[in-house]
């Protein structure tokens, strides 16, 4: 556990004792990473919002049973988020990403807009492909390359050695590239 | 100087080196320049992907208005919370997975138990090859599925349960002992031997810890040592059997 996480212990203990304010502070600290974690796996903004709320409500409900086992508190939140996303997927069956910017096709785009549109499309492809990776690969790629966390932090969060995290990142990236190719072809076919 | 000597495709070690260079501040062009020509296109695509992922961060802007709402509802009961009990034996099922798909916790929980079940189950993995040749990685394992090992997003929709044939007598595989039990019973071994299997398989029991990857635990059971394929028999199917061995309350966290 890092020094920063150790400093969190009193706050976590207060929240565990039912202190709303302490839980609010935890929320403020951890909402963004949890939200991004869900976003990568769900992608439909409205649903991401709902799931993120549910995760924190579940966390609150489970706080009394939370035990500090030396793992980062965020890892516990990620577990709840993962399970909540799973519940969501069971209901939805198909994961749809709705964040393609909607633009009026009749309006001609400036080069800058076209560039942005291409970027958005590529990003959407990457995110679609990401959903087909293993859980470990999704976790590591999202935490390292989207969240920008260090390998050391990720190692603590997912309880694997830094070498293992690097290996997962390496394999995950190459896997991601492989998954993108057929998605690109499908997209091209749909456009023609 | 080229630090990569191997040509296409980029392997694990090479990729890790590329990531390390990126971590110490090398630019994409610098990294590419050091690569053999054959690897540059692939490396360029991988590095572009990293840049793209990095740019995703600014697209993900969490809403801030939720806190007040959440704080208002902190003491509400969760509508979807339910306490279900898995009855010993009642959840017995079989699923056949076709390679290259490895049954992950995600797959298994989808087919066998509700989410987040902290369940003591018996898992038996049987390769179809098992029936025509000496056993390759067949095993029976007592697992405790912890909440830390719940999901995997392997493409579950492409892993349909297949037909059901030549199922060993599962009832006889269920050990009497509960979580944390040690060696497999002689009955278990006898059961395996009795199922038209040419050689008694390796049999073991294991409690899967909350922080342990289920796939890691499962991999040796189905790993074909002759290939580097992770937990997969090439050109093979394998079956997974699970059964709860004791009544289990489902408690999510």
Interface residues (C-beta under 8 A of the other chain):
Chain A: X20 X23 X24 X27 X28 X31 X32 X35 X36 X39 X40 X41 X49 X52 X53 X54 X56 X57 X58 X60 X61 X62 X65 X66 X71 X79 X80 X82 X83 X85 X86 X87 X90 X93 X94 X99 X119 X122 X123 X126 X127 X131 X132 X133 X134 X135 X136 X138 X141 X145 X146 X147 X148 X159 X160 X166 X167 X169 X170 X171 X173 X174 X176 X177 X180
Chain B: X9 X10 X12 X15 X16 X19 X20 X42 X45 X46 X49 X50 X52 X53 X54 X55 X56 X57 X59 X60 X62 X63 X66 X67 X69 X70 X71 X73 X74 X76 X78 X80 X81 X104 X106 X110 X115 X116 X147 X148 X150 X151 X152 X153 X154 X155 X157 X211 X213 X215 X252 X253
